[in-house]
Amino acid sequence: MSTPKQTALHAEHAALGAAFTDFGGWDMPLRYGSELAEHRAVRGAAGLFDLSHMGEIRVSGPDAAAFLNTALVGNLGAVAVGRAKYSLICDDEGGIIDDLISYRLADDVYLVVPNAGNAGVVAAAFADRAAGFDVEIDDQSEQLSLIAVQGPHAAAILLDVVPEEQHELVTGMKYYAAEQATVAGHPVLLARTGYTGEDGFELYLPNAEAPELWRALLAAGEPHGLIAAGLAARDSLRLEAGMPLYGNELSRDVTPFEAGLGPIVSFKKPETFVGRRALEARRDAEPETVLVGLRGEGRRAARAGYAVLVDGEPIGRVTSGQPSPTLGHPIALAYVSPQHAAPGTRVDVDLRGRAEPFTVVEPPFYRRAR
């Protein structure tokens, strides 16, 4: 059994008393103290996350846009420089290999960010799919760190650590945009993206500079209520925001249509992307299962793998579930048969032999105030 890799910030987490867990082959902070406190800090103030386990693949060259339009299901050629797009990479049958974000840094340069456990798989798929394109694939996952500041005070914290001449860059940055910036004296790629349902920023920089920036952000954020947050809070936050997790909601056994991500697939672009034929054949057919939200009517939470029932008969399965710290009741995501997917439908979840009532709702469960 291989030893989990460590990010450049591992010593910082240990100094803060973090409890660690293996996630995607990386030894990552699960929590520093109370995961409930970390969750609430992100909802009410701000949290600081180490996301350096995520992959970073630089795609450059004259054919970069055309290549990505072939490798991914979305239309990356239509993304403006300085903006980002959420997309999927699928196999020939339309199954989801990974979900990822692509930033267009220049006309012929993109930074593609896959999930931690899939970074090598995506890089290998890109290498296979690059044949015939004038493009360079550079997997920088081992060289770059990624730090996220998430929460309603995120912008205020960054304003304390960027030069005054870059304040407008921070305040004026749109969601799913990215620009070069200087944060606490460190050149970074600053992106306004996140996985918590809150406003927030993600900062990409070389590994060697990450510890100093981490400490600077912790110090700058302390007066704003920022605390370090681990993967446990990240998971409860993303679930409240209705965001899918690869390995739970997404896998090669699921196409974008079952996952509610059909609109991400661009059939208008001319490129014959991998999986296009299979997805075109299924685009007008009713999927066998669809992803829905479930609101618990009692206090017991559903967990991944639990059966969803109607009149005692299984009609689906839970993919993610836990009590919602923000809403005060259990929430879950589940794949169910289409005839039981309408919001308001009453179902049960088999919680280890006991049927508990849930109601189908449309995610997200939580929306931040704008």
Secondary structure, DSSP 8 states (H G I E B T S, - for coil): ----B--TTHHHHHHTT-EEEEETTEEEEEESS-HHHHHHHHHHSEEEEE-TTS--EEEESTTHHHHHHHHSSS-GGG--TTBEEEEEEE-TTS-EEEEEEEEEEETTEEEEE--GGGHHHHHHHHHHHTTTS--EEEE-TTTEEEEEEESTTHHHHHHTTS-GGGHHHHHH--TTBEEEEEETTEEEEEE---SSSS-EEEEEEEGGGHHHHHHHHHHHHGGGTEEE--HHHHHHHHHHTT---BTTTB-TT--TTTTT-GGGS-SSSSS--TTHHHHHHHTTS--S-EEEEEEESSS----TT-EEEETTEEEEEEEEEEE-TTTSSEEEEEEE-GGG-STT-EEEEEETTEEEEEEEE-S-S-----
